Amino acid sequence: MIGPGGSIQLMRVFGIRIGVNPSWFLVLFIFIFWLSGSFRATLNSSDTTAYATAVAAALLFFVSLILHELGHALVAKRNGIDIAGIDLWFFGGVARMSRDTDSPGVEFRVSAAGPLVTLLIVAVCFGIGAILVGPQDFLDSARLQNDAASSPGVLLVSFLASINALVFLFNLIPAFPLDGGRIARAIAWKVTGDRSKATKVAAGLGQVFAWILMGVGVVWLLTLGSLTGLYWLALGFFLLTAARGAVVQTNFQDRIADVTVADIMDREPVTIPADLRASQAYDDYFLRYQGWSWFPVVDAYRRYVGLIHRPAVEHVVHLGGSQADRTVRELMVPDDGQGSVGADAPLEQLLSSEPLRTVGALFAVDGEGVLRGVVTVDQVRRALQSASSR
């Protein structure tokens, strides 16, 4: 299944979609090729054994990256943030959250969860290796020293320990959008009380670090002639772009901070009563409004209860007889809470709404569930265009 950005779905874990970007396959190939040579010298073994161990090591490493991102995702879900999915790609992995965090505490917990999972992996691998061959031999194997005479199993555990230790240290660099940068943003947010200022501080650190990475890449490329320098250049450019993008996004969020759903919604939407017969709904609504494929459904107290689609009504009407006397309530798609939004909700909350993208609208309700209006994709787009022009 192809997802956003061409992501290919691999599995679902705890209901979270796990996918890979096509660039991941290139990284996997390069990773296996690089590890095969190192493992051959470390194991003092045949090419087949070294290659098989390299394949297993590469796959287990990417599993550890998924666990890292699952740490972020599960903590985010516990704090009320939906996860659109986790994708592996050229530079690692990313958990796509439905919205940004709303407090420095939540930001800190979500940001720190991934590194803590990675640190746990390092500790478990080190403990297993130390029990199997002793701490010193395990460390020699982890450094891929030649003639370490390690077994494939020990080498796998030691490699996972060392590579995840590097991931842990790299991610803790206080440069946005790395985890350390997000932790720095959480701290700055707590101190200043202003998320926008905190983001700009963390993004500034991220841009400085990105330039350093690109400088290292240039030096590596010119002095050593190694293609590894190109990787550091590309990674630095990616971090620089992401950090600058965070500043632009923050400035834009400041412009729409005071705009709510109530400011842009249609306050008099056309609705269908839940107890209306399907035949009457077809005549009075779907025939009258030919271009409309669905209508919001309300109960006797005007509470939003679901969505009725044209095909469902047309089907029972064409069947005729008792089928046409079925009520709209029986044919509608009941509201699961995802398609409605508070009328006082900020516009920013709508930007990552999946129902807004799939249905084309969200239904604004008050505290008692009474339908107060409908906000469509076009209305959101016009509001964003107006903010951009300012």
PyMOL commands that set and color helices and strands:
alter all, ss='L'
color gray80, all
select helices_A, chain A and resi 4-6+23-43+47-78+104-133+135-142+152-171+179-192+195-224+228-256+261-264+278-286+310-319+321-325+328-331+347-350+354-358+377-389
alter helices_A, ss='H'
color red, helices_A
select strands_A, chain A and resi 8-13+16-20+83-89+92-97+272-273+294-298+304-309+333-334+340-342+361-365+371-376
alter strands_A, ss='S'
color yellow, strands_A
deselect
rebuild
show_as cartoon
